[in-house]
């Protein structure tokens, strides 16, 4: 299927990706205004930055965080930290609209009572990508990952439990939410380079909100 076909899919369509994993098409659209207003507030307090990988490379995706913990990385590795290393201040509090969306999406996907401690905010400019990886820095894998797409469309890669496993190519557009947990919690995933375009609300960028329960 192509992104154009998915763009015509009515909101509310739930597309299974595997056991414990699904795409909730258009699920975030009713939250749109509150999400974007809250996003501006968070980024004003904790501006986007490009992290350095342990190998010394600069990530193409720009990042920020909100919540009681934030995901950070540098030459020492990846970890969660209660403070923004750029400012030394606590990360901005999780906006209520963010938490409501994450809880509701997780519940629809079969994961009740999801209370994220961290929201990793990724900004994808044109050409930015995210290589295949597993989310393994959390202490308890019993909780799902909730990933919200805003702005430009992208292709989400959803693989297996080895980096070399075949991957599903899943087009995601503004308002789509991907949830994976349970048997699928440690599956590899990534994002192909974002293609040129302009979104009427977010311009030439894609924003991804990734909610995680860390402890």
N, C-alpha and C positions, 0 to 999 in steps of 0.2 A: 504493500500500500504506500501511497505517496502523501507528503504533507498536505497537498491540495485536497485529497480525499478526506483527510482527518479534519481539515478546516471546515468541511461541510457537515461533520458529525455533530448531531445535536448535543448540547450540554446534558449531563446526566448519564451518558453512556459509560459503562464500566467495562474495561477491556482487560481480561486476565492475561498475565505474563508468565505465570507459573504458580506453584503452590505457595500461598502467602504473599503474592505479588500481583498488583493490578494498576492500571491507569484509570483515574477518575476524570473523564473528559469534561472540561469546563467547570469543575467543582469549585474553583476559587473565584469564579466570576462574581457571585453575589457578595464576596468580601473585597472586591477590587478597590473601591474608593478608600476604605479604611486601611487596607494593606499599603497602598501607595503613600498615603499621608503618614502612616507610621514609619514606612521605609525612609522617607525624607528626614524624619526626626532622628532615627537611629544613625544614619550616615553623617548627619551634621555633628553628632557627638563622637562617632568612631569612623572616620573617613576610610574609603577603600584604599587598599595597599596591595602590592604584589609581593607575596611571600617568596622567600628563598628556600629551595629544596635542600635536603641534606647533602645532595651532590653539588650544590653551589649554583644551580640554575634558577632563574627567575620564572615563576609561573606566569603563563599568559593570562590566566584568570585573575582579576582583582577581587580581594576578599575583605569582609568585615564580619562582625558577630554581634549578637545580642543574647541576653539571658544571663544566668548566673555563672556560666562558663563559656569560654570561646575557644575555638580550635585554632591553633597557631603552629607555625613551622619555621625552622631555620636550620643552620648547619648542624645543630644538635639533634634534630629529629622533629617529629610531630607529637603534639600533646594538647591537652586542654588546660587552660589557665583562667583563673577568675579575673585577671586584669589584662587590659590592653597593653601589650609591650611597647607600643609607640607612645602612649601617654602616661602609663603607670596607673591609670584610673580603672575602676571596675567597668566592665562592659555595660552598655546601656541595658536597661531592664527589658525583658521580653514584652513587646506591646500586646495588649489584650487581644487585639484582632489576630495577631500571629498565633497566639496560643489557642484561640477558639477554632481557627481553621485547622491547625494541626490535630487537635483533639477530634474534631468532627470527621476529618479525612481518615484518620486511623480507625475510628469506630466503624465507618462504612466498610473499610477493608477487613474488618474482623478483629481489630486490636482495641479492646476497650480500655479506658482509663489512661491513655497516653498523656504524660505530662513532661514535655521536653524541657531540658535544662539549657540547651544550646540551640541557637539558630545560626548556622553558617550562611552568610549572604555572599553569593558569588556574582560578579559582574562580568559578563562575556561581551567584549567588544567584537567587532567584525574580525573573523579569523581566529578568535580565541577558542581553545578546546580544553578538554580534561581527559587525560589518559586513563586507561583502564586501571581500576584499583578496587580494593575492598575497604569498607569502613570497619576498622579493627581497633581503633584507639579507645573505644568505649569499654567499660568494665563488665557490662551485662548485655549479652546479645539477645535477651528475651524480648527486648523492645524493638519496634519497627523503625525504619527510616521513612520520613515523609518529605517529599521533594516537590516544590511548587515552582512552576514555570511562569514567568512574566516577560512581556516584551517580545522580542523577535523569536521566531520558531527555531527549533534545533532538532537534532537527531540524537536521542538517548540510546546508548548502547547497553544492553542487558545481557550479560554472559553467564558462564557457569562458575564452578568453584576453582577452576584453574585459569590462569591468564590466557592460555592457548585454546580454551574451549570456544566453540562457535558462539556468536553473539546475535541477539535479536536487534534489529534497527527499528527503533520506536520513534516516529515523529511526535514531537510535543509542541504545543502552541500555547499562547497566552491563556492562562486560567487552568491548564491541565495540572493534575497532581498525580505523582507516582508514589505508591506506597509499597515497600517490601519488608518482610519480616518472617518470623517463623523459619521454615525450612529454606527460605530464599535469602535470609538475612545477610549471609556472607558471600553472596554472588558478586562477581566482578561487574563493574559498571563504569561508564564514562560518557563523554559527549564529543561528537564530531565537531570540527571547526564550524563556527557560526557563519552562515552565508550573508553577503551584503543585503541590506534591506533597511526599512525604517518602520518602526511601530508608532501608531498615532499618539500613544501616551508616553512611551519610553524611548523613542528615537532609535538610534543605531546601536542598540544594545539589548542583551537578554539578561534578566535578573533571575537568579535561582535562590530560593529559600529552602535550606535543608535543615529539618528539625531532628534532633537527636536527644535521647535519654542517655546520659553518660554513666551514671552510677546505679 
